[in-house]
Amino acid sequence: MDRRSYYRFLNAGGYEEEDDLASVIKEHQTLMNYACGYRNMHRWLRNEKGIRIGANRVLAIMRSLDVLSCVRRRKYTAEQYRIRKELLKNIPQNLLNRDFHADRPGQKYVSDITYLHGAGITKYLATIEDLYNGEIVAWKIGFHPDQVLCRECVDMLASRRDLRGAVMHSDEGSSYLALDYRFELKELGVIQSCSERGQCWDNAPMESFNGILKSEALYSRFKKSAVKNHRIPIGQIEKAVTDFIDYYNTVRPKEALGGKSPVSYRRKAFPDFD
């Protein structure tokens, strides 16, 4: 044996034989309940056992022993990861800039989340309003005011309308800045717009609807004090909200629409839309 091979043998901790390495690796993997990947196995051998071998050799031995750990699949493609990285760098600007006029349906949308207090429980209502006629085009009630609720609301709208090129405006709440929500809009071809923090007037149409909803659907029916003090069962609150949204869209006249309901106004001007 030449000098170089001899000293390499000594520095490797004496584990040149495959059987020795295989035994150590298999024993450790068993202790780890087969959860140790080959990279972590390589680090453990080097740092804890003083065995200096290559990671590829560890991989080959683990593969031959059939003791490889389960591999987590990547959640997104390489292109999706690139887009998500770009989204992290940029906060959406306020593209509406309080211009709430739309020339046609599906051009500009505003969205928000509001509380629904019931007896012993609070739920959350996410809504999307079309600025063309003030119609509530999608809504969802959930237990958490998170990006999942927002995404489900957007998906509800996307199942009925082509959203490519539309502007979706909201505040800068964490739910609307969450990567999965922003990525969802990107995938649908939606242009995201966000109000600056503390500027409620930047989302005035949505704030107005929430006020109307609380006043006409809840306070007038159950009394404001009962709603505020959480004395109404959440089931009754949800039904009142559901019924009111349908009434708001199809029956309730709006002065800005010439006394027509949002749906009637849209169907007269754009009978083939939706």
C-alpha positions in Angstrom: 0.0 0.0 0.0 1.4 3.4 -0.9 1.8 6.2 1.7 -1.1 8.2 0.3 -3.6 5.3 0.5 -2.3 4.4 4.0 -2.9 7.9 5.4 -6.2 8.2 3.7 -7.2 5.0 5.4 -6.2 6.4 8.8 -7.9 9.8 8.2 -11.1 8.1 7.2 -11.3 6.5 10.6 -10.5 3.0 9.5 -13.9 2.4 7.7 -12.7 1.5 4.2 -14.6 -1.8 4.1 -18.1 -1.6 2.7 -19.5 -4.0 5.3 -18.3 -1.8 8.2 -19.9 1.3 6.7 -23.1 -0.5 5.8 -23.4 -1.8 9.4 -22.9 1.7 10.9 -25.3 3.3 8.4 -28.0 0.7 8.8 -27.9 0.8 12.6 -28.2 4.6 12.6 -31.0 4.6 10.1 -32.9 2.1 12.2 -32.5 4.3 15.3 -33.8 7.3 13.2 -36.9 5.4 12.1 -35.7 5.6 8.5 -36.1 9.4 8.5 -32.4 10.3 7.9 -31.6 11.4 4.3 -28.2 10.6 2.8 -27.0 14.1 3.2 -27.7 14.1 6.9 -26.3 10.6 7.2 -23.1 11.9 5.5 -22.9 14.8 8.0 -23.5 12.5 10.9 -20.8 10.1 9.8 -18.3 12.9 9.4 -19.1 14.9 12.5 -20.1 12.2 15.0 -18.2 9.2 13.9 -15.2 10.9 12.3 -15.6 8.9 9.1 -14.6 11.0 6.1 -16.2 9.6 3.0 -18.1 11.2 0.1 -21.8 11.9 0.2 -22.3 10.0 -3.1 -20.7 6.9 -1.5 -23.1 7.2 1.4 -26.0 7.4 -1.1 -24.8 4.3 -2.9 -24.6 2.3 0.2 -28.0 3.4 1.5 -29.5 2.6 -1.8 -28.0 -0.9 -1.9 -29.3 -1.5 1.6 -32.7 -0.1 0.7 -32.6 2.2 3.7 -33.2 5.6 1.9 -35.6 8.0 3.6 -38.8 9.2 2.0 -38.2 12.3 -0.2 -40.6 15.2 0.1 -41.8 16.3 -3.3 -41.3 19.9 -4.3 -44.6 21.8 -3.8 -44.0 24.0 -6.8 -42.2 23.9 -10.1 -38.9 25.8 -10.6 -40.8 28.5 -12.5 -43.3 28.8 -9.7 -40.6 29.2 -7.1 -39.0 31.9 -9.2 -42.3 33.8 -9.4 -42.9 33.5 -5.7 -39.4 34.8 -5.0 -40.1 37.9 -7.1 -43.4 38.4 -5.3 -41.6 38.6 -2.0 -39.5 41.5 -3.2 -42.4 43.7 -4.2 -45.5 44.9 -2.3 -48.4 45.6 -4.7 -49.0 49.4 -5.3 -52.3 51.2 -5.1 -53.3 51.0 -8.7 -56.9 52.2 -8.2 -55.9 55.4 -6.3 -59.5 55.8 -5.3 -60.7 55.6 -8.9 -63.7 53.3 -8.3 -65.3 53.8 -11.7 -65.4 50.8 -14.1 -66.6 50.9 -17.7 -67.6 47.2 -17.8 -68.1 44.2 -15.6 -65.0 42.3 -14.6 -62.7 45.2 -15.0 -62.1 46.2 -11.4 -62.8 44.3 -8.1 -62.4 45.3 -4.5 -62.2 42.8 -1.6 -62.2 42.7 2.2 -62.7 40.6 5.3 -65.1 41.5 8.1 -66.1 39.9 11.4 -69.3 38.0 12.0 -69.8 37.7 15.8 -72.1 35.0 17.1 -72.8 33.5 20.5 -69.6 31.9 21.7 -67.9 32.1 18.3 -66.7 34.5 15.7 -66.5 33.8 12.0 -65.2 35.8 9.1 -66.8 36.9 5.8 -64.6 37.5 2.7 -66.3 39.4 -0.1 -65.4 40.5 -3.6 -67.3 43.4 -5.2 -67.4 44.3 -8.9 -66.9 48.1 -9.1 -68.9 48.3 -12.3 -72.3 47.8 -10.5 -71.4 47.2 -6.9 -72.4 43.6 -7.2 -71.0 41.1 -4.6 -69.7 38.6 -7.1 -68.1 36.2 -4.6 -68.2 35.6 -0.9 -67.0 33.0 1.6 -67.5 32.5 5.3 -64.8 30.8 7.3 -63.3 30.3 10.8 -60.1 32.2 10.1 -59.4 35.5 8.4 -56.4 34.0 6.5 -55.1 33.6 3.0 -57.0 30.3 2.6 -60.3 32.1 3.0 -59.2 34.8 0.5 -58.1 32.2 -2.0 -61.3 30.2 -1.7 -63.3 33.5 -2.4 -61.1 34.2 -5.5 -61.5 30.6 -6.7 -65.3 30.9 -6.4 -65.2 33.9 -8.7 -62.7 32.3 -11.1 -65.0 29.4 -11.5 -67.5 31.7 -13.2 -65.5 34.5 -14.7 -62.3 34.9 -16.7 -60.2 37.1 -14.5 -57.2 37.7 -16.8 -56.3 41.4 -16.9 -58.7 42.4 -14.0 -57.6 44.5 -11.1 -58.2 43.0 -7.6 -57.9 45.7 -4.9 -57.6 45.1 -1.1 -55.9 46.5 1.9 -52.4 45.4 3.0 -53.7 42.8 5.5 -51.4 39.8 6.0 -54.0 37.6 4.3 -53.8 39.6 1.1 -50.0 39.8 1.1 -49.6 36.1 1.8 -47.5 34.5 -0.9 -50.0 31.7 -1.7 -52.8 34.3 -2.3 -50.6 36.5 -4.4 -49.4 33.6 -6.4 -53.0 32.5 -7.0 -53.8 35.9 -8.4 -50.7 35.7 -10.6 -51.6 32.3 -11.9 -55.1 33.6 -12.8 -53.7 36.7 -14.6 -55.1 39.1 -12.0 -53.4 42.4 -11.4 -53.2 43.0 -7.6 -53.6 46.4 -6.0 -53.3 47.3 -2.3 -54.3 50.3 -0.2 -51.7 51.9 2.0 -51.9 51.0 5.7 -54.4 53.1 7.7 -56.1 54.4 4.6 -59.6 53.0 4.8 -60.9 55.4 2.1 -58.7 53.7 -0.4 -61.2 50.8 -0.2 -64.3 52.8 0.4 -66.8 50.7 -1.7 -66.0 47.6 0.3 -66.1 49.5 3.6 -69.5 50.9 2.6 -70.9 47.4 1.8 -69.7 46.0 5.1 -71.5 48.9 6.9 -74.7 48.3 5.0 -74.5 44.6 5.7 -74.1 45.0 9.4 -76.9 47.6 9.6 -79.6 46.2 7.3 -78.9 42.4 7.6 -78.0 42.2 11.3 -78.7 45.2 13.4 -82.2 45.8 12.0 -83.1 42.2 12.4 -81.5 41.2 15.7 -80.9 44.6 17.3 -77.5 46.2 17.4 -76.8 45.5 21.1 -77.6 41.8 20.7 -75.2 41.5 17.8 -72.5 43.6 19.4 -72.7 41.6 22.6 -72.5 38.2 20.7 -75.9 37.0 21.9 -77.2 35.7 18.5 -76.4 32.1 17.4 -73.8 32.1 14.6 -76.1 30.0 12.4 -78.7 32.7 12.4 -76.0 35.3 11.7 -74.7 33.3 8.7 -78.2 32.8 7.3 -79.0 36.5 7.6 -75.8 37.4 5.8 -76.4 34.8 3.0 -80.0 36.0 2.5 -79.0 39.6 2.5 -76.2 39.2 -0.1 -78.7 37.6 -2.5 -81.2 40.4 -1.8 -78.5 43.1 -2.2 -77.5 41.8 -5.6 -80.9 41.0 -7.1 -83.5 43.2 -5.4 -82.2 46.1 -3.4 -82.3 49.3 -5.6 -79.2 51.5 -5.8 -79.5 55.2 -6.4 -76.2 55.3 -8.3 -77.6 52.7 -10.7 -80.8 54.6 -11.5 -82.9 52.7 -8.9 -81.9 49.3 -10.3 -80.4 46.4 -8.5 -76.8 45.5 -9.4 -77.7 42.4 -11.3 -80.6 44.1 -13.2 -78.2 47.0 -14.1 -75.5 44.6 -15.4 -77.9 42.4 -17.4 -79.5 45.4 -19.1 -76.1 46.8 -20.3 -74.3 43.5 -20.7 -76.9 40.7 -21.2 -74.3 38.2 -22.3 -71.9 38.7 -19.5 -71.6 36.1 -16.8 
